[in-house]
């Protein structure tokens, strides 16, 4: 979501450029203002949370794990993140149940397979909801199914068929939350029937997301509808805005701190002599540098890195105020340090720091410098 406007679901793919990463591809979902987000950028933050919960959850109840994942404030009402929730919650519960020796390596495999077949909007474009292959991937890993196997592949395909059937009966319009709950219900039953493994099952789930549905909730036609009134919706929205879950606040903070540490390590790996995190309000931006370039520098007006094309001091100070932290790099080779800074900008972006921007220091000819 870029501008907050409603989304258009296109019948035919059109060329589009991701508003976040700049990737050009053919897409089926955009907003009328022309904004487009590729699946990778659209899913990234939520998938990080989903995968972390799957790896660390202790519950043997897939519904409980799925509900925790769905309660993440940054999760959209609809989207293929729910395929990862279905597969991740189901496999995490199996890992904690312990009878089949499921590990986090198996969880990673589920997410990799789900990524291949869960694509935004394809439930309507091809008739395949990503939740179905996500559950199929779980049964495949459990049974060892692959192309050419016998009973293992039959069990896996039967699981997918049953999940697809129950999702089909809930469609009109789509609801990813309902798809996850119904898929888990079917998967738990079939797991007991086919492999004799017993996980917790829920007979009654009441939905608290009615007010978020962009296409209109099915209400009484949905088995999970709780009959939420407009007044309750307004109260719920206010609570969500005012009091995000402490669990996710702590988890998000830990992830950001870990990501920053990884960037520092990465800078050293790439060749920087040293790297550290600094507060941007400690950076001094003075006018004299620009004057020194204008009166005495042979590169004045030669390229975009020098005045008058380069940003002036006042503009730079304003931009610096939009950031709280920066990674300061030190090295003996100026050109290499610039390359490292640009490389880190891209890697920081893919770790969730979408505002990441590299500023490089130009040496005066000696080949050394800091960026």
C-alpha positions as CSV (number, residue, x, y, z in Angstrom):
1,X,0.0,0.0,0.0
2,X,1.6,3.3,-1.1
3,X,-1.0,6.0,-1.1
4,X,-3.9,4.3,0.8
5,X,-6.2,4.2,-2.2
6,X,-8.3,1.1,-3.1
7,X,-6.7,-1.6,-5.3
8,X,-7.6,-2.6,-8.9
9,X,-7.6,-6.3,-9.8
10,X,-6.8,-6.5,-13.5
11,X,-8.1,-9.2,-15.8
12,X,-4.9,-9.0,-17.9
13,X,-1.3,-8.5,-16.8
14,X,0.2,-5.0,-17.4
15,X,3.7,-3.8,-17.2
16,X,4.4,-2.3,-13.9
17,X,7.3,-1.0,-11.8
18,X,7.5,-1.6,-8.1
19,X,7.2,1.6,-6.2
20,X,9.6,0.3,-3.5
21,X,12.4,-1.6,-5.2
22,X,12.0,-0.4,-8.8
23,X,11.7,-3.9,-10.2
24,X,9.9,-4.0,-13.6
25,X,7.5,-6.9,-14.2
26,X,4.0,-7.8,-15.3
27,X,1.4,-7.4,-12.6
28,X,-2.3,-7.9,-12.0
29,X,-2.9,-5.7,-8.9
30,X,-2.3,-1.9,-8.7
31,X,-4.0,1.2,-7.4
32,X,-5.7,3.7,-9.8
33,X,-2.9,6.2,-9.1
34,X,-0.5,3.8,-10.9
35,X,1.3,2.5,-7.7
36,X,2.4,-1.1,-7.8
37,X,4.2,-3.3,-5.2
38,X,5.9,-6.5,-6.2
39,X,5.2,-9.7,-4.1
40,X,8.6,-9.6,-2.6
41,X,8.2,-6.1,-1.2
42,X,4.6,-6.5,-0.3
43,X,5.2,-9.6,1.8
44,X,8.6,-8.9,3.3
45,X,7.8,-7.4,6.8
46,X,4.9,-9.7,7.6
47,X,6.8,-12.8,6.3
48,X,9.7,-12.0,8.7
49,X,7.3,-12.0,11.6
50,X,5.5,-15.1,10.4
51,X,8.7,-17.1,10.0
52,X,10.1,-16.0,13.4
53,X,6.9,-17.0,15.1
54,X,6.9,-20.4,13.3
55,X,10.4,-21.1,14.4
56,X,10.0,-20.0,18.1
57,X,6.4,-20.9,19.0
58,X,6.0,-23.6,21.6
59,X,2.3,-24.4,21.1
60,X,1.1,-27.7,19.6
61,X,-2.1,-26.0,18.5
62,X,-1.9,-24.7,14.8
63,X,-4.9,-22.4,15.3
64,X,-3.2,-20.7,18.3
65,X,0.0,-20.2,16.3
66,X,-2.0,-18.9,13.2
67,X,-4.0,-16.5,15.4
68,X,-0.7,-15.0,16.8
69,X,0.6,-14.6,13.3
70,X,-2.6,-13.0,12.1
71,X,-2.7,-10.6,15.0
72,X,0.4,-8.8,13.7
73,X,-0.7,-5.2,13.1
74,X,1.2,-4.9,9.8
75,X,-0.5,-7.9,8.2
76,X,-3.0,-7.0,5.4
77,X,-6.5,-8.3,5.6
78,X,-6.0,-10.1,2.3
79,X,-2.7,-11.4,0.7
80,X,-0.5,-14.4,0.1
81,X,1.1,-13.9,3.5
82,X,-1.8,-16.1,4.7
83,X,-0.4,-19.0,2.7
84,X,2.7,-18.8,4.8
85,X,0.6,-18.5,7.9
86,X,-1.3,-21.7,7.1
87,X,1.8,-23.8,6.2
88,X,3.9,-22.2,8.9
89,X,1.4,-22.7,11.7
90,X,0.6,-26.2,10.7
91,X,4.3,-27.3,10.5
92,X,5.3,-25.4,13.6
93,X,2.6,-27.3,15.6
94,X,3.9,-30.6,14.1
95,X,7.4,-29.7,15.1
96,X,6.2,-29.0,18.7
97,X,4.1,-32.2,18.7
98,X,7.4,-34.1,18.2
99,X,6.4,-37.5,16.7
100,X,7.9,-36.9,13.3
101,X,11.1,-35.1,14.2
102,X,10.2,-31.9,12.3
103,X,12.8,-29.2,12.6
104,X,13.3,-25.5,11.6
105,X,15.0,-26.8,8.5
106,X,11.7,-28.4,7.5
107,X,9.9,-25.1,8.2
108,X,12.3,-23.3,5.9
109,X,11.5,-25.8,3.2
110,X,7.8,-25.2,3.6
111,X,8.3,-21.4,3.1
112,X,10.5,-22.0,0.1
113,X,7.9,-24.2,-1.6
114,X,5.1,-21.9,-0.7
115,X,6.9,-18.9,-2.3
116,X,6.9,-20.8,-5.6
117,X,3.1,-21.1,-5.8
118,X,1.6,-18.3,-3.6
119,X,1.2,-15.2,-5.7
120,X,-1.0,-12.2,-5.0
121,X,-4.5,-12.3,-6.7
122,X,-3.9,-15.7,-8.4
123,X,-6.8,-17.2,-6.4
124,X,-9.1,-15.4,-8.8
125,X,-6.8,-15.5,-11.9
126,X,-6.0,-19.2,-11.9
127,X,-8.3,-20.7,-9.3
128,X,-5.5,-21.7,-7.0
129,X,-5.3,-20.1,-3.6
130,X,-1.7,-20.2,-2.2
131,X,-3.0,-21.7,1.1
132,X,-3.7,-25.1,-0.7
133,X,-0.1,-25.7,-1.9
134,X,1.2,-24.5,1.4
135,X,-0.7,-27.2,3.2
136,X,0.3,-29.6,0.4
137,X,4.0,-28.8,1.0
138,X,3.5,-29.7,4.7
139,X,2.2,-33.2,3.8
140,X,4.9,-33.6,1.2
141,X,7.7,-32.9,3.7
142,X,6.0,-35.2,6.2
143,X,5.6,-38.1,3.8
144,X,8.7,-37.6,1.6
145,X,6.5,-37.1,-1.4
146,X,8.1,-36.0,-4.7
147,X,7.4,-36.6,-8.3
148,X,7.5,-40.3,-9.0
149,X,6.5,-41.5,-5.5
150,X,3.3,-43.5,-5.0
151,X,1.2,-43.3,-1.8
152,X,3.2,-40.3,-0.5
153,X,2.2,-38.2,-3.5
154,X,-1.4,-39.5,-3.3
155,X,-1.7,-38.4,0.3
156,X,-0.2,-35.0,-0.5
157,X,-2.5,-34.4,-3.5
158,X,-5.5,-35.5,-1.5
159,X,-4.7,-33.0,1.2
160,X,-4.5,-30.2,-1.4
161,X,-7.8,-31.4,-3.0
162,X,-9.6,-31.3,0.4
163,X,-8.3,-27.9,1.3
164,X,-9.2,-26.5,-2.2
165,X,-12.7,-27.8,-1.8
166,X,-13.3,-26.2,1.5
167,X,-11.8,-22.9,0.3
168,X,-14.0,-23.0,-2.8
169,X,-17.1,-23.3,-0.5
170,X,-16.1,-20.1,1.4
171,X,-15.5,-17.9,-1.7
172,X,-17.6,-15.0,-2.7
173,X,-15.8,-12.7,-2.0
174,X,-12.4,-14.1,-1.0
175,X,-11.4,-14.0,2.7
176,X,-7.8,-15.1,3.4
177,X,-8.5,-15.3,7.2
178,X,-11.4,-17.8,6.6
179,X,-9.3,-19.7,4.2
180,X,-6.5,-20.2,6.8
181,X,-8.9,-21.4,9.5
182,X,-10.8,-23.8,7.2
183,X,-7.6,-25.1,5.7
184,X,-6.2,-25.9,9.1
185,X,-9.4,-27.6,10.1
186,X,-9.3,-29.8,7.1
187,X,-5.6,-30.4,7.4
188,X,-5.8,-31.5,11.1
189,X,-8.6,-33.9,10.3
190,X,-6.8,-35.4,7.3
191,X,-3.5,-35.6,9.3
192,X,-5.2,-37.8,11.8
193,X,-6.9,-39.9,9.1
194,X,-3.9,-40.4,6.9
195,X,-0.9,-40.5,9.2
196,X,-2.4,-41.0,12.7
197,X,-1.0,-37.8,14.0
198,X,-3.3,-35.8,16.4
199,X,-3.1,-32.0,16.7
200,X,-5.5,-29.7,18.4
201,X,-8.7,-28.8,16.5
202,X,-11.1,-25.9,17.0
203,X,-14.8,-26.3,16.6
204,X,-15.6,-22.6,17.1
205,X,-13.7,-19.7,15.8
206,X,-15.1,-16.2,15.8
207,X,-13.6,-13.6,13.4
208,X,-12.5,-10.2,14.7
209,X,-11.5,-8.8,11.3
210,X,-14.9,-8.1,9.7
211,X,-14.4,-4.4,9.6
212,X,-11.1,-4.7,7.7
213,X,-12.4,-6.6,4.6
214,X,-11.9,-4.4,1.5
215,X,-14.4,-6.3,-0.6
216,X,-17.1,-6.7,2.0
217,X,-17.5,-9.4,4.6
218,X,-19.7,-12.4,3.7
219,X,-21.1,-12.0,7.2
220,X,-23.7,-14.6,8.0
221,X,-22.6,-16.7,5.0
222,X,-19.3,-17.2,6.7
223,X,-19.0,-19.8,9.5
224,X,-16.6,-17.5,11.4
225,X,-18.7,-14.4,11.4
226,X,-19.2,-12.9,14.9
227,X,-21.9,-10.4,14.1
228,X,-19.8,-7.3,14.8
229,X,-21.8,-4.1,14.8
230,X,-20.6,-0.8,13.3
231,X,-20.1,0.6,16.7
232,X,-18.0,-2.3,17.7
233,X,-16.0,-1.9,14.5
234,X,-15.2,1.7,15.4
235,X,-14.1,0.7,18.9
236,X,-12.0,-2.1,17.5
237,X,-10.3,0.2,15.1
238,X,-9.5,2.7,17.8
239,X,-8.0,0.0,20.1
240,X,-5.9,-1.3,17.2
241,X,-4.5,2.2,16.5
242,X,-3.9,3.1,20.1
243,X,-2.5,-0.2,21.5
244,X,-0.5,-2.4,19.2
245,X,0.6,-5.7,20.7
246,X,3.6,-5.4,23.1
247,X,4.7,-8.8,21.7
248,X,5.1,-7.4,18.2
249,X,6.7,-4.2,19.4
250,X,9.4,-6.2,21.2
251,X,9.8,-8.6,18.3
252,X,10.1,-5.8,15.8
253,X,12.6,-4.0,17.9
254,X,14.7,-7.1,18.3
255,X,14.6,-7.8,14.6
256,X,15.7,-4.2,13.8
257,X,18.6,-4.4,16.2
258,X,19.7,-7.7,14.8
259,X,19.4,-6.3,11.2
260,X,21.7,-3.4,12.1
261,X,24.3,-5.7,13.7
262,X,24.2,-7.8,10.5
263,X,24.8,-4.7,8.4
264,X,27.9,-3.8,10.5
265,X,29.3,-7.4,10.0
266,X,28.5,-7.2,6.3
267,X,30.4,-3.9,6.0
268,X,33.5,-5.6,7.4
269,X,33.1,-8.6,5.2
270,X,32.9,-6.3,2.1
271,X,36.2,-4.7,3.0
272,X,35.6,-1.8,5.4
273,X,38.2,-1.3,8.1
274,X,35.6,-0.4,10.7
275,X,31.8,0.3,10.9
276,X,29.7,1.6,13.7
277,X,26.2,3.0,14.3
278,X,25.9,6.7,15.0
279,X,23.1,9.1,15.8
280,X,22.4,11.4,12.8
281,X,22.1,14.4,15.1
282,X,25.9,14.1,15.7
283,X,26.6,14.7,12.1
284,X,27.8,18.3,11.4
285,X,26.9,19.8,8.0
286,X,28.8,23.1,7.4
287,X,28.7,25.6,4.5
288,X,32.5,25.9,4.2
289,X,32.8,22.6,2.3
290,X,30.7,23.9,-0.6
291,X,32.7,27.1,-0.7
292,X,36.0,25.3,-0.7
293,X,34.8,23.3,-3.8
294,X,33.5,26.4,-5.6
295,X,36.6,28.4,-5.0
296,X,39.6,26.2,-5.7
297,X,38.3,22.7,-6.7
298,X,39.0,21.6,-10.3
299,X,35.9,19.4,-10.2
300,X,33.4,22.2,-9.5
301,X,30.5,21.9,-12.0
302,X,32.0,18.7,-13.4
303,X,29.5,16.1,-12.1
304,X,26.6,15.4,-9.8
305,X,28.8,14.8,-6.8
306,X,30.1,18.4,-6.7
307,X,28.5,21.9,-6.4
308,X,26.4,23.4,-7.8
309,X,24.6,20.2,-8.7
310,X,25.3,18.4,-5.4
311,X,22.8,19.2,-2.6
312,X,23.5,22.3,-0.6
313,X,24.1,22.3,3.2
314,X,20.6,23.3,4.2
315,X,19.0,20.6,2.1
316,X,21.4,18.1,3.5
317,X,20.6,19.1,7.1
318,X,16.8,18.7,6.4
319,X,17.3,15.2,5.0
320,X,19.5,14.2,8.0
321,X,16.6,15.1,10.3
322,X,14.5,12.5,8.7
323,X,16.8,9.7,9.9
324,X,17.7,8.8,13.5
325,X,20.6,6.4,12.9
326,X,23.3,5.9,10.4
327,X,26.1,3.4,9.7
328,X,29.5,5.2,9.6
329,X,32.1,3.3,7.5
330,X,35.9,3.8,7.7
331,X,38.5,2.5,5.3
332,X,41.8,3.2,3.6
333,X,40.5,2.9,0.0
334,X,38.1,5.6,-1.0
335,X,36.7,3.9,-4.1
336,X,36.2,0.6,-2.4
337,X,34.5,2.3,0.5
338,X,32.0,4.0,-1.9
339,X,31.2,0.7,-3.5
340,X,30.6,-0.8,0.0
341,X,28.3,2.0,1.0
342,X,26.2,1.6,-2.2
343,X,26.1,-2.2,-1.7
344,X,25.0,-1.8,1.9
345,X,22.2,0.6,0.8
346,X,20.7,-2.2,-1.3
347,X,21.1,-4.8,1.4
348,X,19.6,-2.5,4.1
349,X,16.6,-1.9,1.8
350,X,16.0,-5.7,1.6
351,X,16.3,-6.0,5.4
352,X,13.3,-3.6,5.7
353,X,15.1,-0.2,5.9
354,X,13.3,1.3,2.9
355,X,14.7,4.8,3.5
356,X,18.3,3.6,3.3
357,X,20.5,6.0,1.4
358,X,24.3,6.0,0.9
359,X,26.2,9.2,1.3
360,X,29.9,9.0,0.2
361,X,32.8,11.1,1.1
362,X,35.1,12.1,-1.7
363,X,38.8,12.1,-1.0
364,X,41.0,15.0,-2.2
365,X,43.1,12.7,-4.3
366,X,44.9,10.5,-1.8
367,X,42.6,7.6,-2.3
368,X,41.6,7.4,1.4
369,X,38.4,8.6,3.0
370,X,35.3,7.7,5.0
371,X,31.7,7.3,3.9
